Amino acid sequence: MGVLVMVHYRGPAEAMESGYAETARRLSVTPGLRGAELLRGTTPGDRWVLLMRWSDMDAFRTWEDDLRRRGHPSPLRPYQDRTRPEGHYEILVET
């Protein structure tokens, strides 16, 4: 079915938007990635979520392993909200 990955962030709009633009450019050539979106919280504040849709868990893990080897070079990394729980979900039902 697929996998959804949500990465939570806290940061100013300018940094998140420019960081996402660079991240989206890098992600655009990633095998198995079906799409990515930057979501902004609907309540006042600085909360964001990067939502990525993957073809399967193997594709995601391959990308994640490569990212680890390269030292997590994402411009969004400094803003990652580590107080939020893991955000990997396998899609069970799609309509």
N, C-alpha and C positions, 0 to 999 in steps of 0.2 A: 504493500500500500504506500508506504512512505514514512518519513520521519520529520517531525517539527522540532526545531531547536530554538529555544528562547534564551538570549543572553541579556541580563539586566544591567542597566547603567544608571549612573547619576552624574550629571554634568550640565554645563551651560549650553544653551542652544547652538551658539556659534561653533563650539568645539565638536559637538555631536554631529551637526550637519556637515561640517567639512570633513570630519573623520569618517562619517558614513560614505560620503562621496568617494573618498579614496578607497575605502573598504569595498564598496560596490564595484569599483573599477577592477580591483584585484579578484573579487569573487566571480566576475562575469565569465571567466574562462575555466571555472572549476568543474571537473567532471562530477556528475551526479547531483549538482545543485540545481534545483528547479526554480528557485527564486529567493529573494531576500527583501525585507522591508524594515525600515526604521519606524517604530511606533513611539509616539509621545503620549505621556499620561494625560488624561482628560481633566485632572484636577491640578490646581496650581502647584508648581514645584519643578524639580529637575529630574524626574524619572523617565527613563527610556527603555525600550526593549528592541533588540535586534531579533527579528523573526526570520529564520531560514527554513526553507522547505527542501528536503533531500529525497532522492529517489529511494534510498535504503540506508540502513545503519552502517553497512560496510563502506559506502561512499563517504558518509560523514566521518567515520573513524579514520579512514585513509587521509582525508583532508586535515583532521585534527592532529594526527600523528605527525604529518609534515609541518604543521604550524608549530608544534612543540619543538621539533628538530631545529627550526629556524628561530626559536626564541620568542615566539608570539609577537611578530612585528606590527600588529594592528595599531593604527593611531587611536582606536577606541579603547584599547587595553587599560590605560591609566584610569579610565572612568568606570570600569567594571564594578558593579555593586555585588560584593562577595557576601553580603548579608542575606541575599535572596537564594532560595533553594535551587538545586540543579534543574535545568529546564530542557530535558530531552524527552520527547514523547513520540511513541510510535503510533501512527494512524491506524486505528482498528476498523473504522467504518467511514467511508467517503460517500457523499451523495452528489 
